[in-house]
Amino acid sequence: MKDGPHIARIAALIGDHARAEVLTALMADRALTATELATVAGVTKQTISAHLAKLREAGLIVVESQGRHRYFRLADRDVAQLLESLMGVAFRTGAVRLRSSPREPALRKARVCYDHLAGELGVLAYEGLLAQRVLKTGRDGLQLTPAGRAWFADFGIDADAVAAERRAFCRPCLDWGERRHHLGGALGKALLQRLVDLGWARRAEDSRILLFTPRGEQAWRALWREPAEATARLASVASH
């Protein structure tokens, strides 16, 4: 008996090289034009139009029009989560590019996973949040502790306001490079935005890479060291 959704069509769409490059580029949660996506995929404008039409029809991407321009982005976070999971399986099974990009070390260190921090520095934060009992795992999944609400408040994030968003509040997201988890959900998004607001990091213009300043990386790593040092760092952050 054949039960459940039919995955072959979606798998075939993602499996095409050009469409896979398009979807990967849109993982940065930025809307891109067809011309920009054609460059990313290495195909002509006419060819990219056909690819984009198929991805739209399948509900994997959406388009927004502004004047004469049309911008494409991933349809929702579920698509981004699917793509990140596929990257993890590809990395684990050795399905990697024959020639690595010069930017790959930076991508593995810190990058945007749709709208939250991934990479080595994202995993560092997730494990630090668990170690400091800001977050806890249990039968109901990942949860913010009462002490965790105070921690985020000290870091300049209103956890109650974040929880009111109509999406998953916090969840573990498996990191394809580290093979461990980083923080996803609305809380992960808020944490990434706070990093940017503090000037500790900025998003690269043409990739998923997140670039930390030397001072920002030092401060970020300090948050996850000894509890006393982390508390002192939070007190410093709260003044910003």
Secondary structure, 3 states (H helix, E strand, C coil): CCCCCCCHHHHHHHHCHHHHHHHHHHHHCCCECHHHHHHHHCCCHHHHHHHHHHHHHCCCEEEEEECCEEEEEECCHHHHHHHHHHHHHHHHCCCCCCCCCCCHHHHHHCEEECCEEECHHHHHHHHHHHHCCCEEEECCEEEECHHHHHHHHHCCCCHHHHHCCCCCCCEEEECCCCCCEEEEHHHHHHHHHHHHHHCCEEECCCCCEEEECHHHHHHHHHCCCCHHHHHHHHHHHHCC
